[in-house]
Amino acid sequence: MKETIIVRGLVPNKELYYVLVNIHFHTHSEHTINNKSYPLEMHMVHKLYPDQEQYTNHTRIVVGVLFNYSATPNQMLTDFDVQNLSV
């Protein structure tokens, strides 16, 4: 399964499968931690597999990652290849 996350706990005794459908960025962050915003936020949007929609209303899950400035390069961002992203 391509870029799949498995979620447990939304539905008792049922594993739900979500596939990555979109990655996008916000400058400045849309969200804060303790009222502090960050210079960059990445959202990874996942969609519920169609055959599982009968089990939950949670058809999308978004994972957010906040980034801060640093003197050290962020290896994840350095290796991120937008041109070859296939979602």
C-alpha positions in Angstrom: 0.0 0.0 0.0 1.4 3.3 -1.1 2.1 5.9 1.7 -0.5 4.4 4.0 -1.1 5.1 7.7 -3.1 2.8 9.9 -5.3 4.4 12.6 -6.5 2.5 15.6 -9.0 3.8 18.2 -11.4 5.9 16.1 -13.6 2.8 15.8 -13.4 0.0 18.4 -11.7 -3.2 17.3 -11.2 -1.8 13.7 -8.1 -0.7 11.9 -8.7 2.1 9.4 -6.5 2.6 6.4 -5.7 6.1 5.1 -3.6 6.9 2.0 -1.5 10.0 1.5 -3.1 12.2 -1.2 -1.5 15.6 -0.7 1.4 17.4 0.8 1.5 21.2 1.1 3.2 23.9 3.0 2.2 27.1 4.8 4.5 30.1 5.6 3.9 31.1 8.5 2.3 28.2 10.4 -1.4 28.0 10.5 -1.2 26.5 14.0 0.6 27.5 17.2 2.0 25.8 20.3 1.6 27.8 23.5 0.7 30.8 21.3 4.0 30.6 19.3 3.8 30.4 15.5 6.5 28.9 13.4 8.0 30.0 10.0 6.9 26.9 8.2 4.2 24.2 8.6 3.8 21.1 6.4 0.5 19.3 6.1 0.3 15.7 4.9 -3.3 15.0 4.0 -4.5 11.4 4.1 -7.9 10.0 2.8 -9.8 7.0 4.1 -9.9 4.0 1.8 -13.3 4.1 0.1 -14.4 0.6 1.3 -14.1 1.8 4.9 -16.4 4.8 4.8 -19.2 2.8 6.5 -17.2 2.7 9.7 -16.4 6.3 10.4 -17.1 10.0 9.5 -13.4 10.7 9.8 -12.7 10.4 6.0 -9.5 12.6 6.1 -6.6 12.9 8.5 -4.1 15.7 8.3 -0.7 15.3 9.9 1.0 18.7 10.6 4.7 19.3 11.1 6.0 22.6 12.4 9.5 23.9 11.4 11.7 26.5 13.1 14.8 28.3 11.9 18.1 26.6 12.6 21.8 27.0 11.7 21.9 23.3 10.8 20.2 22.2 7.6 17.1 20.1 8.0 17.9 16.8 6.2 14.3 16.0 5.6 13.8 19.3 3.7 17.1 19.0 1.9 16.1 15.5 0.6 12.6 16.5 -0.2 12.1 16.2 -4.0 9.1 18.2 -5.0 9.6 17.4 -8.7 9.3 13.7 -8.2 6.6 13.7 -5.6 3.9 11.2 -6.6 0.8 11.6 -4.4 
